[in-house]
Amino acid sequence: MTTQTEGRRLNGHLGPIGIVFMVVAAAAPLTVIGGNMPLAMGLGNGAGAPVGFVIAALVLLVFSVGFVTMTPYVPEAGAFFSYVTLGLGQRLGKGVAVVALIAYTAIQIGIYGYIGWAIGDTVQFYGGPQLPWPIYSFVILAIVAVLGYRHIDLSAKVLGLALALEIGIVVVLDLVMVTNPGPAGVTLASFSPSVFTQGTIGIAILFALTGFIGFEATAVFRDEARDPERTIPIATYAAVIIIGAFYAITVWAFVVAIGPDNVTAVANQTLDGEGNMLLDTTETMLGTIGRDIVNVLLLTSLFACVLSFHNVIARYQFVLSRKGLLPSRLAAVHDGHESPAFSSVVQTITAAIIVAILAVLGIDPLVGVFGSMAGVATVGMVILMLTTSVAVLVFFLRNKDRVSGVWQTRIAPGLAVLGLLGCLWLVLSNFTLVTGGSVGLSTVLAAIPFLGLVIGALAWKPSTSISS
């Protein structure tokens, strides 16, 4: 019979590649290409959308400089919560912890809605019965519960396989699109100022940012990394560069295949429900079999995403429990699996309750569940990165003896603060496009992470923490 012990650290042998798999899987590349790309093109700046993804990647890369520089001084796996606590104090740290739980829970619930709809749509496409989306969501939730309960290495292997297949098919698709270009040929028009400044580039940046949600997981898996001080920096830079390059190149390849003058119209057909930019283009380039493969891998992409977020939330709860901010039972480590098993179970129950409530209320799985929850998560993640950048600046100003260089400790974090403030403005000013809801509903949803920050800072008092 296995037992669970409180007060133990998690452990593992994840290297940079394993952690990058977890992070890139959470970013769900194929899901972003299928969903965010048409939004960025149709509602944003059309053929210039690749530049939006480049800008988002550059902002996060600059943010990562200070984040990585401070990593050796943060000896626990709390990610943004730990960085803000060390730099700005426990009160703001507690507020950020609440924001993190809100953001990750929101995006996870959103993905459960999306994958429930996607599986149902696929089943019907191949002649199967029409079943309510929550049935499929709960089946996926049960599988995630089993994998999340076990050692992290098992999840890493599952995610690694799903991600390898996902990236593989998109790379093949990219190559075929570039070698079989549309009417304009292999064009770099996307990167011309006259093209990427048309429309609203801010919307393209906004939807690009949502594609990076989860990249902080490099630090969340600190205790399970083989050599944290070396592994975390490598994994962080690699994740941002790989995700950013993957998005930008693939979106550009779609522009090449469809043509700069046609992509906006094709994207809008997708948004109107009259087509599917990803699957229709795939069928043109790779045939019916290619379309079927991408359709299946879109489902595995969603599964990999929700599994990764489950693992992140379980570890956030674990760390917060060790700090005395959540019940100590959540700090239990499974003796057999060496995982935060109890925290994983609690996360499963929480997700199941929220999905059940949304199902009973009859909320639409795409616009209502995925759109709204993605909006809440995006606001939360920008708040997290913004406060973390401020924390990095303050930490090195107070600890000048630990200065690693002006660029790493002053300039880069300062630029990140400015960039993230701009991103926050873009997200909030275009929030109805993210949620698909009214101004009133969007305002309420956007306010949730801010309320979490205030409530956490003012009302969440720590109890006795578990010593390291």
N, C-alpha and C positions, 0 to 999 in steps of 0.2 A: 504493500500500500504506500502510495506516495504522500508526502506531507509538504507543507509550505512553511517557510521560515521567514520571519520578519527581521529586518536589520541587515540582511545580506545585500551585497551589491550584485548586479547582473554581471555576467561575464560571457565572453565569446571570442571568436577569432576572425571577426570580419576585417577584411583588408579594404583598401580604397575601392577596388572593383566591386566588392559586395555591397558597400555602402552606396556607391554611385548607382548600382542597380536599383536599390531601394528608393533612392531619391528620384531618379529618372522615371521609374515606374509610377511614383506618386504624381509626377507631372503628366502622365498619360499622354504621350506624344500623339498617338493616332487619334485619340479623343479630341485633342486640341485642334488637330488638322481638320477633323470632320466637323467640329462645332464652332470653334473660335475663328478659324480662318474665314469662313463665309461671312461671319459677323464683322470682322475687321475690314473685309473688302467691301461688303454691301453697305454697311452703315458708316464705314470710315473713309479710307482714302484709296479704294479700288486697287489698281495695280501697284500702288506704292506701299501696300500693307507689309511687305517684307522689312521695310525700314522701321516700322513700328516694333517688330520683334527684335531687330538689331538694337534699337534704343533701349528697350526694356532689358535686354541682356547686358548692355553696357552699364546701366544704372545698378543692376544687381551685382555685376562684376566689381564695380567701384565699392559698393557696400561690402562685398566679401573681403576686401583688403583689410579694413578695420576689424571685421568679425574674426578673421583668421589670426590677425596679429594679437588679439586679446585672448584667443583660445587657450594658450598655455597657462594663463592665470585663472582659468575657470575650470576647477577640478571636478565638475559634476555634469551629468547629462541632462541638464534642464534647458538647454538651448537658449532661446531669447530670454526666458524667465531668469536664468542664471546670470546672463550677461547684464541685464538691467538691474538685478539685485546688487551685483557687485559694483556697478558703476553709479547707480542712482539711489540705492537704498532699498530696504525691504518693502516699504510701502508701495512704491511704484512697481517693484518686482512682483508683488502680489497682484496688483492690478493687471500687469501684463500676463500673468499666469492665467487669469480669468479670460482675458482676450484670446489667448492661445487655445484654451479649451473650447471657447465659443467658435473660433474660426475653423479649427480642425473638425469639430463635431458637425458644424454646418456643411462643410464641403463633403464630408463623408455621407451625411444624410442625402445631400444633393445627388451624389453618385449612385446611391441606392435607388433613388427615384429614376435616374437616367438608365441604369442598367436593367431595372425592371421593365421599363418601356422598351428598351432596345431588344431584349430577349423576346418579349412578346411580339414585337414587330417582325423579328426574324422568323419566329415560329409560324406566324401567319403567312409570311412571304413564301414559305416552303409548304404551305397547305395545312398547317397544324391548327389546333383549336384556338379560339380567342379567349384568353384568360385574363383576369385582372392583374395589373402590373405588380401589386404587392406580393402575389404568390411567388413570382420569380425573385423578387427582392429578398424575401425571407429565405429562400433556398440558398441564395448567395450569402446571406448573412450567416447561415448555419455553417457553410464551408469556411468562411472567414473566421468564425468563432473557433473552429477546430485548429486551423493553422496558427491563429494568434495565441492560442493556449500553449502551443509547443515552443521549442527552442527557436530562436530567431534564424538560425542557419537554415531551417526548413523553409521558412517564408522567403529567405533570400534566394534559395534554389528555385522555388516556384516562380518568384518574380523575375529571376534571371532568365529562365526559359521563356516566359511569356514576353519579356521585353526583347530578347534576342530575335524572336519570330516577328514581333511587331516592327522593330527597326529594320529588320532584313527586308520585309516586303515593301516598306516605304522607300528604302534605298533603291530597290529594283524599280519601283514606280518612278522615282525621281530620274533615274538614268534613262528610262524609256521615254519619259516626257521631254527631257532635254534633247535626246537624239531624234525625237519625232515632234519637233516644235510646231506651233500653230502658225497662223498667217504672217506673223511678224518675225518668225525665225527665233534663234537664240538671242534674245534681246536683254540688255541691262537697263531698260527703260525704268524699271522699278526704282532704281537708285538715282534717278535724275531728279533734281530739286523741283523741276516743273511738274513732275508726276507725283512724287510722294508728299508734296505740299497741297495737292488738290484735295477737295473734300475736307475731312476732319481727321488729321493724323492722330489727334488725341484719343479718338475712339480705337484706332488700331493699337496704340500703346496700351490702352486699358485692357483690351482683350488679350494682348500679348502677356501682360502681367499676370492675368488669371492662370495662364499656362505654366507659371513658375511656382504656384502654390505648393509648398511641401519641401522646397530645397533646403530648409534649415534642418531637415532630418539628419544631415551629416553630423550635427552636434548632439542630436537626441540619442544616437546610437554610440555615444562616447564610451560607455562602460563595456560595450560589446565589441569594441574595436581592438585590433591586435596591438597597435601602437598609436594611441590617440593623438599625441602631439605631432606625429608625422602623418597619420592617416586622415584626420579630420581636415587639415588644410588642403591636402591633395584632392580629397573627395569633393570638397566645397568648390574649388576652382574648376575641377573637371566637370562637375554636375552643371554648373552655370554655363560653361563653354559648350558642352555637348548639347544641352537642351536648347540654348540660344541658336547655335549653328544648325541644329536639326530643324527647328522651326523656320528660321529665315531661309535656308536653302530650299526646303520643301515648298514653302509658300511661293518663293520665286519660281520654282519649277512648274507650279500650277499656272502662274502667269505666263510662262513660256508656252505651255501646252495649249492654253485656252486663247491667249493673245491679250495684250494690255488693254485693247479697246473693248474686249468682250467680258472680262472677268467680273466687272461690277454687275452686269446684267445676269450672268450665270449665278453669282453669289446671291443676288436678290431672288432669283427663282427658288433657290434652296430655302431662303428665309420665308418665302411665301408658301412653302410646302409643295411647289410644283416640280421639284427635282431634288437631287442630292449631289452636290458638287464633288464630294470625295468619291462616292460609289459610281456615279455616272462617268466621271473622267477615268476612273480605274477600268471600267468596262470598255471604254473606248481604247484605252492603251493596252490592257492586259486580257481583254475578253471576259466572258461570263465567269470562267473559272477564277480569274484574278479578282473579279468583283466579289465572288463568294468567299475567297480567302480573306480579303480585306474586311468583309463583313464579320467573319468569325473572329478575326484578330482585333476588331474594334471591341468586341465583347470581352476578349481576354485583356485588352487594354483597360477597360473599365474595372474588371475584376482585380487586376494588379494594382490599380489606383486605390480602390477601396480597402484592399488588404494592407497596403502600405500606410494609409491613414489610420487604420485600426491599430497597427503596431505603434505608430507615433503617439496616438492619444493614450494608449495603455502605458507607455513609458513616461509621458507627461504626468499622468496620475501617480505613477510609481515614485517619481522624483519629488513631486509636491507632497506626497505622503511622508517621505523620508525627511522633508523639511518641516513636518508638523502642520501642514496646511490642509491636509485631507486625512481622513481616518487612517490610523496606522496599519489596518488590515490590508490596505492597498499596497503597502510596501513589502508584501510577502513574495518570496521567491520560491518557485516550485523546485523541490529537491531533485526531481527526476529530469525535468525539462530545462531547469535553470532559466525560467522565464517569469515575467510578472503575471503569473497565471490568474490570480484573483482580480487584479486590475483589468486584465483582458476580459474576464467574465463580466465584470461590472460594465465595461465599455460595450459589450455585446448586448446586455440587458437594456442599457440606456438607448442604444441605437434602435433596438427592436421596439421599445415603447414609443419613440418619436415617429418611426416609420408607421407604426400601427395607428397612431393618432392622425397622421396625415392621410392615411388610407381611409379611415373612417370618415374623415371630413370631406373626402372626395376630391382632394387637391390634384390638379393635373401634374403628372410626373415630370414633365419637361419644363414648362413655363413656371408652374407653381412651386414645384419641389426643387428641381435642379437650378433654374434661373434665380430664384430668390435666395437659395442657400449659397450659391456661388457668389452672389453679390455681397452677402454678409461676410463670407470668408475672405473676399478680396479686400474689403475695408479693414477687416481685422489684421490681415497679413501686412498691409502697408503700415498700419499703426505699430505693429510689432517690430518691423524693420526700422522704422523711423525712430522709435524710442531706443532701440538697440544701438543705432548709430550715435545718438546723443550720449548714451551710456559709455560708448567707446571713447568719445571725446573727453568726457568728464573724468573717466578712469585714468587716462594717461596724463591729464592735466594735474590730477591729484597725486599721481605716482610718477614723477618725472625721472626717477631713478630707473624706471622700467622702460623708458622710451626706446623703441626699436628703430626710429627714423621718423622724420617730419612727415614724409609722404604717408606712411602707414598709420600714424597716430593723430595727425592733424588734417592734412589736406584731403586725403581720400574720405575719411569719415565726414568731414565738412561738406564735401561735394555730394556725398550720399544723402546727407540731410536735405540739401537743396533739391536734389533730384527726386527724393521720396516725397517731399512737400508738394512738388509739382505733380507727381503721380497721384497723390491723395486728392488734389484738386480735380484732376482729370476724372478720377473714379467717382467722386461725389457729384460733380457737375453733369456727368452722363449716366447717373446711377439707374435711371429708369430703363435705359437700354440693356443694362446687365440683368435686372430683375424681370423685365417685361411687364411690370405692374404700374399702377397709378403713382402720381407724385406723392400722395399721402402715404400709401403703403411703402413706397421706396424710402421715404423719409424715416418711417418707423424702423424699417429693416436696417438702414444705414446707421441709425442711432444705437443699435444693440451693442456693437463692440465698444463704442465710446462709454455707454452706460456700464458695461462690464469692467472697463478700466477704472471708472470712478468708484463703483461699488466694491471692487476688489481692493482698491487702495484704501478705502475708508472703513470698510466693515469686516474684512477678512483678517482675523487676528490669529497669529501662529500659536500653536501649542508646542509641547516639547518635541524637538526634532530628533531623528535617529542619527546617531553619530556615524561618521564615515569610518 
